Structure formats: structure tokens, C-alpha cells
Amino acid sequence: MTKIIPKLGQKLQVARRLTWGSYLLLMVVLLVNGVLSATPLSLLVVTLVPLLIFLPGLRRESYKTISMLCFVTLMYFMVTVTNLFAPNANLLDAAELVLLVVLFGAAMMFSRWKQYSLYQEDNP
């Protein structure tokens, strides 16, 4: 039995845009926050590479890759929440948190709806 989701194409488009927007903005905010806080280049690379690993799968719109991005996002969430409670917290830390929450939610729904859309294409 095929699960039919009303307006799946529209939902997929919104989730795609939110995922890409929050993903790219998160990369920019992480980079700017690292530069402004004088983070060493080696730590900046370690911060950005785990997110960059998902770029090819995100471009292919592989729902498995997008699902894994959600799990990696949770690690960034833990670090960002810890940073927010530090004495030297700044507005970029709050922006990171908002972007991480949006990225997690949008990527989770994007992954699920992409999977449904592929299944509906195979079984009309």
C-alpha cells in the first residue's frame, strides 16, 4: 500500500530550500565565528570538514546522506549549546543554534519526503 502525501512536491521544495539555506548559512556563521574568535586554522578545518563531507550527497539529494547529516547536526548542537552558556558567548553562537535547529528539522523532513517521492515515482 502506497502512502500518498498531499502536496508532496511543494513540501519537498520548501524542505530543500530550508536545508540548503540553513546548511550554507551555518557554514558561513561557523567560519565567521571562528575567525572573529581567533580560532586556529586547524580547529576551523576540524569544525567545517564534517559538514563538507555531506556536500556531494546533499547535491545528489540522497535521502540517506541527508539523514546522516541530521545526526552530525546533533553533535554541533551539543557544542553550540555549551558555547552559549560560556561567559564569552556571542550573537553568532545564538545564530548557530537557530541555524542548527532549522537545519535538523528541514533536513529530517527533506529526507523523509524525498524517500516518499522516490517511492511514489516507482509505484504510481
ZAFI-709200 format. One line per field, with one value per residue: residue number from 1; residue in three letters; z, y, x of N, C-alpha, C in turn. Coordinates in Angstrom, 2 decimals. Example, Ala and Ser with C-alpha at 12.3 -4.5 7.8 and 13.67 -1.06 7.14 Angstrom:
% residues 2
i = (1; 2)
aa = (ALA; SER)
n_Z = (7.80; 7.08)
n_Y = (-5.69; -2.25)
n_X = (13.19; 12.85)
ca_Z = (7.80; 7.14)
ca_Y = (-4.50; -1.06)
ca_X = (12.30; 13.67)
c_Z = (7.80; 7.87)
c_Y = (-3.30; 0.03)
c_X = (13.20; 12.90)
This chain:
% residues 124
i = (1; 2; 3; 4; 5; 6; 7; 8; 9; 10; 11; 12; 13; 14; 15; 16; 17; 18; 19; 20; 21; 22; 23; 24; 25; 26; 27; 28; 29; 30; 31; 32; 33; 34; 35; 36; 37; 38; 39; 40; 41; 42; 43; 44; 45; 46; 47; 48; 49; 50; 51; 52; 53; 54; 55; 56; 57; 58; 59; 60; 61; 62; 63; 64; 65; 66; 67; 68; 69; 70; 71; 72; 73; 74; 75; 76; 77; 78; 79; 80; 81; 82; 83; 84; 85; 86; 87; 88; 89; 90; 91; 92; 93; 94; 95; 96; 97; 98; 99; 100; 101; 102; 103; 104; 105; 106; 107; 108; 109; 110; 111; 112; 113; 114; 115; 116; 117; 118; 119; 120; 121; 122; 123; 124)
aa = (MET; THR; LYS; ILE; ILE; PRO; LYS; LEU; GLY; GLN; LYS; LEU; GLN; VAL; ALA; ARG; ARG; LEU; THR; TRP; GLY; SER; TYR; LEU; LEU; LEU; MET; VAL; VAL; LEU; LEU; VAL; ASN; GLY; VAL; LEU; SER; ALA; THR; PRO; LEU; SER; LEU; LEU; VAL; VAL; THR; LEU; VAL; PRO; LEU; LEU; ILE; PHE; LEU; PRO; GLY; LEU; ARG; ARG; GLU; SER; TYR; LYS; THR; ILE; SER; MET; LEU; CYS; PHE; VAL; THR; LEU; MET; TYR; PHE; MET; VAL; THR; VAL; THR; ASN; LEU; PHE; ALA; PRO; ASN; ALA; ASN; LEU; LEU; ASP; ALA; ALA; GLU; LEU; VAL; LEU; LEU; VAL; VAL; LEU; PHE; GLY; ALA; ALA; MET; MET; PHE; SER; ARG; TRP; LYS; GLN; TYR; SER; LEU; TYR; GLN; GLU; ASP; ASN; PRO)
n_Z = (0.00; -0.94; 0.52; 0.27; 0.08; 0.45; -1.65; -1.96; -3.61; -3.26; -0.53; -0.50; -2.00; -0.32; 1.95; 0.79; 0.09; 2.64; 3.90; 2.32; 2.55; 5.36; 5.79; 4.25; 5.37; 7.98; 7.63; 6.89; 9.19; 11.13; 10.13; 10.19; 12.93; 13.96; 12.86; 13.96; 16.66; 16.80; 16.30; 15.85; 12.61; 12.17; 13.94; 12.87; 10.42; 11.31; 12.36; 10.13; 8.17; 8.79; 8.08; 5.42; 4.24; 3.65; 1.46; -1.34; -1.31; -0.54; -2.70; -4.61; -3.57; -1.91; 0.16; 2.27; 2.89; 3.67; 5.92; 7.57; 7.88; 9.65; 12.06; 12.48; 12.79; 15.33; 16.99; 16.59; 17.67; 20.41; 21.10; 20.48; 22.24; 24.65; 24.25; 24.26; 26.91; 27.99; 29.40; 27.44; 25.35; 22.23; 19.79; 17.42; 18.24; 19.12; 16.67; 15.35; 16.82; 16.18; 13.40; 13.37; 14.53; 12.64; 10.39; 11.21; 11.53; 8.95; 7.26; 8.20; 7.50; 4.76; 3.99; 4.62; 3.03; 0.52; 0.29; 0.26; -2.11; -4.03; -3.76; -4.50; -7.17; -8.21; -7.75; -9.02)
n_Y = (-1.18; 2.14; 5.10; 8.09; 11.40; 14.51; 17.33; 16.85; 17.57; 20.37; 20.52; 19.19; 20.96; 23.26; 22.17; 21.46; 23.99; 25.20; 23.44; 23.67; 26.44; 26.85; 25.14; 26.24; 28.84; 28.13; 27.14; 29.50; 31.09; 29.55; 29.74; 32.56; 33.06; 31.53; 32.88; 35.45; 34.88; 34.22; 31.55; 28.83; 27.81; 25.05; 24.03; 25.25; 23.97; 21.36; 21.83; 22.51; 20.48; 18.03; 18.82; 19.51; 17.06; 16.01; 17.38; 16.39; 14.29; 15.73; 17.39; 15.49; 14.79; 12.58; 10.66; 9.15; 10.24; 12.77; 12.14; 11.21; 13.59; 14.87; 13.53; 14.25; 16.94; 17.04; 16.71; 19.14; 20.75; 20.10; 21.13; 23.83; 24.63; 24.34; 26.28; 28.55; 28.89; 29.65; 32.14; 33.88; 33.97; 34.81; 36.68; 35.26; 32.64; 32.18; 32.48; 30.28; 28.23; 28.60; 28.17; 25.53; 24.18; 24.71; 23.52; 20.83; 20.11; 20.73; 19.16; 16.63; 16.36; 16.79; 14.57; 12.47; 13.12; 13.09; 10.41; 9.32; 10.52; 9.27; 6.67; 6.95; 7.60; 5.20; 3.49; 4.18)
n_X = (0.84; 0.65; 1.76; 0.22; 1.10; -0.25; 0.39; 3.14; 5.29; 5.49; 6.08; 8.50; 10.04; 10.11; 11.37; 13.80; 14.88; 15.03; 16.81; 19.17; 19.63; 19.94; 22.09; 24.20; 24.32; 24.98; 27.56; 28.87; 28.45; 29.78; 32.40; 32.85; 32.47; 34.56; 36.78; 36.49; 36.76; 39.36; 40.17; 42.36; 43.58; 43.68; 41.73; 39.51; 39.32; 38.81; 36.33; 34.74; 35.03; 33.55; 30.94; 31.27; 31.73; 29.27; 28.36; 28.52; 26.57; 24.36; 24.01; 23.34; 20.97; 20.55; 18.67; 19.59; 22.10; 21.29; 19.83; 21.89; 23.24; 21.58; 22.13; 24.82; 24.47; 23.42; 25.65; 26.98; 25.03; 25.14; 27.68; 27.32; 25.26; 26.61; 28.59; 26.99; 26.36; 28.71; 30.92; 31.91; 30.07; 28.51; 26.55; 26.74; 26.93; 24.34; 23.04; 24.12; 22.89; 20.16; 20.26; 21.15; 18.99; 16.98; 18.19; 18.35; 15.59; 14.54; 16.18; 15.58; 12.86; 13.08; 14.60; 12.83; 10.55; 11.74; 12.38; 9.78; 8.88; 10.47; 9.58; 6.92; 7.24; 8.16; 6.02; 3.18)
ca_Z = (0.00; -1.09; 1.34; -0.55; 0.86; -0.34; -1.96; -1.65; -4.38; -2.61; 0.75; -0.84; -2.43; 0.87; 2.77; 0.06; 0.24; 4.04; 4.18; 1.68; 3.13; 6.71; 5.67; 3.77; 6.38; 9.12; 7.28; 6.94; 10.59; 11.79; 9.66; 10.72; 14.38; 14.19; 12.52; 14.94; 17.98; 16.61; 16.37; 14.95; 11.34; 12.29; 14.56; 11.91; 9.45; 12.00; 12.54; 8.87; 7.34; 8.93; 7.31; 3.99; 3.77; 3.19; 0.31; -2.56; -1.14; -0.48; -4.10; -5.28; -2.83; -1.37; 1.44; 3.31; 3.27; 4.37; 7.25; 8.34; 8.21; 10.87; 13.22; 12.67; 13.29; 16.78; 17.65; 16.56; 18.60; 21.78; 21.28; 20.43; 23.49; 25.66; 24.00; 24.62; 28.36; 28.38; 29.67; 26.26; 24.29; 21.42; 18.96; 16.40; 18.86; 19.07; 15.26; 15.08; 17.42; 15.37; 12.12; 13.60; 14.75; 11.34; 9.55; 11.66; 11.19; 7.50; 6.66; 8.57; 6.67; 3.38; 3.81; 4.65; 1.87; -0.66; 0.25; -0.19; -3.51; -4.84; -3.69; -5.28; -8.59; -8.59; -7.64; -9.22)
ca_Y = (0.00; 3.34; 6.24; 9.29; 12.63; 15.64; 18.44; 16.38; 18.36; 21.67; 20.29; 18.84; 22.19; 24.09; 21.50; 21.56; 25.36; 25.42; 22.64; 24.29; 27.76; 26.75; 24.47; 27.22; 29.89; 27.57; 27.11; 30.88; 31.53; 28.84; 30.32; 33.92; 32.95; 31.05; 33.94; 36.54; 34.45; 33.88; 30.10; 28.38; 27.26; 23.60; 23.80; 25.67; 22.88; 20.26; 22.24; 22.58; 19.28; 17.09; 19.29; 19.48; 15.68; 15.72; 18.20; 15.63; 13.60; 16.75; 17.82; 14.38; 14.63; 11.23; 10.76; 8.53; 11.23; 13.86; 11.60; 11.21; 14.99; 15.17; 13.01; 15.08; 18.21; 16.92; 16.96; 20.59; 21.30; 19.95; 22.07; 25.19; 24.90; 24.52; 27.59; 29.61; 29.09; 30.12; 33.59; 34.66; 33.69; 35.98; 36.55; 34.23; 31.35; 32.09; 32.26; 28.87; 27.40; 28.71; 27.51; 24.09; 23.67; 24.75; 22.51; 19.50; 19.89; 20.75; 18.00; 15.43; 16.30; 16.66; 13.17; 11.64; 13.41; 12.63; 8.96; 9.09; 10.90; 8.21; 5.51; 7.23; 7.54; 3.79; 2.85; 5.22)
ca_X = (0.00; 1.44; 1.34; 0.11; 1.26; -0.75; 1.31; 4.50; 6.26; 5.65; 6.75; 9.87; 10.71; 10.33; 12.39; 15.07; 15.39; 15.42; 18.01; 20.32; 19.86; 20.50; 23.39; 25.20; 24.46; 25.70; 28.98; 29.36; 28.47; 30.88; 33.65; 32.98; 32.64; 35.92; 37.74; 36.36; 37.25; 40.78; 40.35; 43.43; 43.13; 43.49; 40.43; 38.49; 39.20; 38.13; 34.94; 34.00; 35.13; 32.42; 29.78; 31.61; 31.67; 27.92; 28.03; 28.18; 25.29; 23.31; 23.80; 22.62; 19.72; 20.45; 17.97; 20.42; 23.09; 20.60; 19.52; 23.13; 23.52; 20.81; 22.87; 26.01; 23.97; 23.22; 26.94; 27.18; 24.05; 25.68; 28.79; 26.80; 24.55; 27.66; 29.20; 26.05; 26.38; 30.04; 30.93; 32.25; 29.10; 28.18; 25.36; 26.95; 26.60; 22.88; 22.70; 24.45; 21.86; 18.95; 20.51; 21.22; 17.62; 16.31; 18.81; 17.93; 14.18; 14.34; 16.85; 14.83; 11.66; 13.54; 14.98; 11.62; 9.73; 12.47; 12.19; 8.40; 8.74; 11.08; 8.71; 5.72; 7.60; 8.27; 4.70; 2.16)
c_Z = (0.00; -0.21; 0.47; 0.38; -0.01; -0.48; -1.64; -2.37; -3.74; -1.30; 0.51; -1.23; -1.25; 1.73; 2.11; 0.27; 1.68; 4.40; 3.59; 2.30; 4.50; 6.70; 5.29; 4.79; 7.61; 8.84; 7.38; 8.39; 11.36; 11.41; 10.25; 12.23; 14.72; 13.93; 13.57; 16.32; 17.92; 16.83; 15.42; 13.70; 11.43; 12.93; 13.65; 10.87; 10.07; 12.22; 11.24; 8.06; 7.55; 8.18; 5.81; 3.40; 3.16; 1.93; -0.96; -2.45; -1.08; -1.89; -4.89; -4.70; -2.42; 0.01; 2.58; 3.81; 4.08; 5.78; 8.14; 8.74; 9.47; 12.11; 13.51; 13.23; 14.80; 17.56; 17.70; 17.55; 20.03; 22.05; 21.33; 21.70; 24.62; 25.49; 24.41; 26.12; 28.87; 28.59; 28.42; 25.08; 23.53; 20.58; 17.88; 16.96; 18.85; 17.64; 14.86; 15.61; 16.59; 14.04; 12.27; 13.81; 13.43; 10.42; 9.94; 11.22; 9.69; 6.83; 6.99; 7.69; 5.19; 3.08; 3.72; 3.40; 0.57; -0.82; -0.24; -1.67; -4.43; -4.88; -4.53; -6.78; -9.07; -8.63; -7.80; -8.66)
c_Y = (1.25; 4.45; 7.49; 10.51; 13.79; 16.73; 18.08; 17.21; 19.71; 21.53; 19.99; 20.08; 23.09; 23.49; 21.59; 22.95; 25.64; 24.66; 23.31; 25.65; 27.69; 26.08; 25.49; 28.35; 29.39; 27.52; 28.51; 31.35; 30.84; 29.43; 31.71; 33.90; 32.47; 32.11; 35.06; 36.15; 33.97; 32.38; 29.70; 27.69; 25.76; 23.26; 24.22; 24.58; 21.70; 20.58; 22.13; 21.28; 18.29; 17.53; 19.23; 18.07; 15.36; 16.48; 17.39; 14.91; 14.55; 17.25; 16.75; 14.17; 13.19; 11.30; 10.12; 9.51; 12.35; 13.40; 11.59; 12.63; 15.40; 14.71; 13.84; 16.44; 18.18; 17.14; 18.45; 21.27; 21.24; 20.97; 23.50; 25.55; 25.13; 25.89; 28.73; 29.89; 29.51; 31.63; 34.44; 34.38; 34.97; 35.69; 35.47; 32.83; 31.13; 31.84; 30.81; 27.96; 27.42; 27.98; 25.99; 23.48; 23.64; 23.67; 21.11; 19.19; 19.80; 19.53; 16.71; 15.28; 16.14; 15.20; 12.28; 11.85; 12.99; 11.12; 8.63; 9.43; 9.86; 6.98; 5.73; 7.23; 6.11; 3.09; 3.90; 4.82)
c_X = (0.89; 0.88; 1.37; 0.18; 0.79; 0.32; 2.75; 5.56; 6.53; 6.41; 8.23; 10.67; 11.04; 11.44; 13.76; 15.69; 15.83; 16.70; 19.24; 20.65; 20.50; 21.88; 24.47; 25.41; 25.21; 27.19; 29.59; 29.48; 29.59; 32.23; 33.87; 33.21; 34.05; 36.97; 37.69; 36.88; 38.70; 41.05; 41.47; 42.86; 42.86; 42.14; 39.28; 38.25; 38.45; 36.66; 34.14; 33.99; 33.98; 31.16; 30.04; 31.54; 30.30; 27.52; 27.72; 26.83; 24.12; 23.00; 23.05; 21.23; 19.50; 19.82; 18.76; 21.49; 22.46; 20.21; 20.76; 23.54; 22.77; 21.56; 24.12; 25.62; 23.79; 24.53; 27.24; 26.23; 24.58; 26.78; 28.27; 26.05; 25.56; 28.32; 28.28; 26.04; 27.76; 30.00; 31.21; 31.31; 28.78; 26.94; 25.52; 26.68; 25.09; 22.41; 23.00; 23.35; 20.58; 19.12; 20.57; 19.83; 16.85; 16.88; 18.37; 16.50; 13.95; 14.97; 16.11; 13.59; 12.02; 13.89; 13.75; 10.77; 10.41; 12.31; 10.78; 8.24; 9.36; 10.19; 7.45; 6.01; 7.67; 6.92; 3.60; 0.81)
